[in-house]
Amino acid sequence: MATVIGRWLAVAVLVCFLTGLFSHFQQQTPTWLHIPSRPASLYRVTQGLHVLSGTVAVPLLLAKLWTVYPKLFSKPDLKGMLEKASILVLVAAMALELFIGYLNTLQWYPWPFPFKETHYALAWIIIGSLLVHIAVKLPLIRTHWRRTAEVVAESLPPAITGLTRRGLFRTVAGAASLVGLSTIGQSVPAFGPVAVLAPRKPNVGPQGLPVNRTAHDAGVVGIAADWRFTISGPQQLSYTLDQLQSLPQSRSDLPIACVEGWSQGARWEGIRIRDLLHLCGAPATSRVRVVSMEKGGFYATTELPPEYAADPLTLLALRLNGAELALDHGFPARIIAPNRPGVLQTKWVHRLEVIS
């Protein structure tokens, strides 16, 4: 039983780890890594899978611990003590990782340490301790890898007398599936009506789009009448909102996909970033710094790598779903780009700087 449930849990952990790495590198891209701007909805898929696999891992982890808990409290020899210590690290790291990951989907951070860095470090601790655990248990895993039908129901713990082994597997699989279906609706709108455990409905919010960080939270209480947008490159250009709206406009149908797992497609209209670069005399493949009017915050200044700046879908957006941007969605102007986390789709933009 431990082997079978362990296989399910390993798949969930592996998917969660790999998609989490992708999200981390999207936000902190190392110099050696090239992340393409297409497929446009790639981040939407990977981050949805990240949160889904982490959520499904919760009942699987509890079931896995339940199948082995009597052995956890047996008196070990020296070798057994070392093995138990490695299991303690694995279980503690996984429990903490899943706990703070779930609270992150609620945007609740009741701890003094930085979430992103801690979440990333715990992921590597889990993978390392999991590899050690698999190496130690490999002989047992090999022995029981294909033993499914021949193991009799009497091998079940007394606490569930009357439930067959196959029945237990169905119960665990059903619980994991139910948890997944009741949350996946925040990433897949078709399942929205049954997403009773999802912290967000993807189509609920101003202009049919949720808001993570409001203008009030960002310290943007209003836009001055003399607001101007500036792009600084070989030439420095400045535009009023009316002048921006008079420039050639383009349309992009792109999702907002946030690290908390929710995503929603939307219709955006504005000026292509590559067109703005052309106007100021910079190459379309320039690296661009994006400066927001947000007061403080980790993402008040972001960067658009060359492949994103040159992509025709990347806009300085002025309109959302056929109407002028709401203030909470970044009025008067924001960035929208394909295959990017929501935290990098900078709102309340007032300046672009060509940096290379």
N, C-alpha and C positions, 0 to 999 in steps of 0.2 A: 504493500500500500504506500509506504514511504517513497519507494522508487517511482511508482506511477505518478503520484501527486507531485513528486519532485521534478519529474519531466515537465509537467504542465507549468509549474512555478518557474523552472529554468527558462522556458520559452518566454514567459511574461517578463522576467527580469532582463533577458537578453534584448528583447524589443524595447523595453523601457530604457535600458542603458544606451543602446545605439541611437535611438531617437533623441534621447537627452543630450548626448554628445553633439548631435547635429544642431540642436537648439543653442547649446553653449557656444559652439564655434560660430554660429550666426551672430551672436552678440559680442563675442570676443574672438575675432578671426585671426589666427596666427598668420604670420607673413608667408609661410610656406603653403598655405591652403587656399585654393581657388574655389569659391562657392558660386555657381552659375545663377543667373536670374531666372532661368527656366528649368523645369516646368513651373508655371506661374503659381500653381497651388501646392507645390511640393511641401512647403512649410506647414500649410494647413493640414495636410495628411499626416506628416510625421509628428507634429505636436499633438494632434488628436489621438494618434496611436500611443504617444508617450503617456498622456494622462489616462487613457483607457487601460493600457497594460499595467500602469501603476495601481489603478483602482481595482482591477481584477486580481492583482497579486495579493490584495489584503485577505480575502477569504481563502485563497490558496495557501498563503503562509500560515494562517490559523489552522487549516486542515492538516498541513504538513507537521506542524508542531504537535497537534493532537495525536497523530499516529505514532509519535516517538517519545511523548513526554515521560512515560515510565522509565525509559532508559536514561533520560536526562538527570534523574535523581538517584540512579544506582551508584554504589560506591566504586570509584574507578581506581585503577593502578596508575603508575606514573604516566604511561603512554595514554591511558584513558583521560587523565587530567589535562594533558596537552591538547587532546582532541576536543574535550569539552570546552577548553578555553577558546579554541578556534571557532567552535559553534557559538559560543557566547558572543564573540565579536561579530559574527555573521548575523545572528538573530537581532542583536541590539542595533547594529547599523541599519539593517533592513527595516526594523520597526520604526526607528527614528526617521529614516528616509521617507517612508510611506506616510508617516504622521505629518511631518512638516510639508511634504509635497501636497497632501490633501488640504492643509490649512492655506497653502499658497493659492490653491484654486479659489479659496474664499477671500483671498487678499487680507488675511489676518496673520499678523506676525508678532505673537506675544513672547518674543525672546530677544535677547540683546545682540545675538550674533547675526552677521549678514547671511541672508537666505541663499543667494545664488552660489557664493563660494562654498558654503557648508554643504549644500545639496550636491555640488560637483565633487567635493572631496569624499563625501560618504559613498558616492557611486563607485569610486575606485576602490574604496575599502571593501565594499560589498563584492565586487568582482574578484578582488584578490583573495578574500577569505572564502568565497564560493569555490574558486579553483583549488584552494587547499583542501576544502571539505570534500570535493569530488575526488581529488587524488587519494585521500585517506580512505574513502568509502568505495573506491573503484571496484575492488573484488566483490563486495556485496551488490553493487549496482549491476555488475556483469551477471551475477548469479540470478538476480531477480528481474532483469530487464524484460524478459519475455514471459515471466510467470504471471499469468493473469487468470485464465479459466481454471487451472488446476488447484489454486489455493482455495481451501474450503472456508466457509463462513465462520467456523469455530475459531479461526485465527483472529477474529475481531475482538477488541476489548470488550469486557463484560458490560460496559456502560451502554452499549447499543445492541444488546442481545435482541435478535429478531430482525436486525437489518443485515442483509447480505453484503458481501464485499462489493458486488456490482451495484447494489443499491446505494452504498456509501459513495462510490464514484459518481453515480448519477446525481446524488444530493450535492456533492461538492461542485460538480460541473454546472448543475442548475443554479446554485447560489452565485458562482462566478459570472455566469451568463446573465442572470437577473441584475446583478450589480452593474455589469457592463451596459446592458440595454437601458437601464434607468439613468445613465449618465451620458451615453454617447450622443444623445440628442443635442448637446451644446456644440458638438462638432459637425454633426450630420443633421441638418434641419428636418429631414424626413422623419426622424425619430423624436423630434421636439415634443410632440404630445405625450410621450411616455417618459420623458426625461425628468422624472419626479425627484431624483437625487442630484441633478445637475445644479450647480450654483447659479447658472445663467441660462436664460433662453436667448438664443442667438439673434432673434428678430425683435427683441424688446428693448426699446430705447429711442432716443431722438432720431428721427429720420429712419427708423427701422433698424438701428444698429446700436448695440450696447456701448456703454462708456465705462472704461476702467478708471481713468483719471480725469476728473472734471476740471473745468476752467478754474473754479474756486480752489480746488486742491492744488492746482498748479500756480496759483497766485495771479492768474490772468483775469482781472475783474471787469475789464472792458477794453475796447480798442479805441485809441485816440482818433479824432477826426482827421489829423494830419498824418496818419499811419502811412508808411511807405515800405515797399519791398526793395531790397538792394541785392544785386549780384555783383560780386567782386572778382574780377579776373584780369586779363590783359586790359580790358576796359571796365570801368565801374559804372553800372547802370542802376537807375532808381525809378520805381514806378509807384503810382498811386493804385488803389484797388481798381478804379475805373479804367486806368491804362492797362492793367493786367487783363482785365476782362475784355479789352478791345484787341488783345493779341490773338493770333490763331489758336483756337481751342481744340483739344483732342479728348477722346473718351477712352476709358479703360474699365473693363469689367473685372474687378479683382476683389478677393476676399480680404477682410481683416482677420488675422489669425493671431491670437494672443497666447502667451506662455501658459496661461491658466487653462488652456485647452479649448476654449470656445472659439468659434469662427463663424463668419457670416459674409456672404458675397454681397457686393454693392456695385452701383454704377457711379463712376467718378468722372468729372470733367475738369479740365484745366490745361495748363501749358506743359508740353513735354520738357523735361529737364535738358535734354540734348538741344532743343530749340533755344532755350535760354542761354546755354553754353555757346551756341553759335552766335547769338546776338552780342555776347560780350567778347567774342573773338577767341574763345577757348575750344580745344578739341572736344568732340563728343565723348571721348574716352578719358576725360579728366576725372580725377578724384575730387569729390566735393564735400566740404564741411557744411552741415545744415545747422543753423542757429535758431533756436526757438525763443519766444518771449517768456517762456516758462521760468519761474523763479526757483532756482535750485533744481533738485532732482537729478537722478543719475543720467537721464537722457535728454537734458536740455540742449546738449550739443551732440550731434551724431555725424557719421560719415557715410557717404554713398560711394562704394567702390566703383571703379570705371565701368565694369560690366553692367551695373545697375543704372548709372547715370546715362549710359548710351542706349539702354533698352527703351524702345518706343512706348512701352506701357508705363514707364515711370513718369509721374506727373507732379507738378506743383498744383495740387487740386484746389479748386475754388468752389466746386459744387458737388453735392452728394445726392444721389437718387432724384435728380431733377430739380433740386432746390439749393439755394445758397447754403454753405456750411453753417450748421449750428455752432454756437460758441464752444460747446463741449466737444464738438468734433474738430475743432481747430481753426474756426473762423479767425482771420480772413483767408488763410492759406495753410495747407499742410502737404506733407509728402505722402504719396502712395506709390508703392513699387511692388513688383511681383516677387514671390518667394522670399518674403521678409517677415520677421516677427513684428507684432503690433507695436512693441515698445520702440522699434526703429522707424515706424511710420510717423515721423515727428509732426506734432501739431503746433499751431500758432507760429508758423515760420515767418521770420521777417528778414532773413539774410542767408544768402548762399555765398560760400567762399571757395574759389578754385584753389586747391592746395598742391596739385601736381598734374 
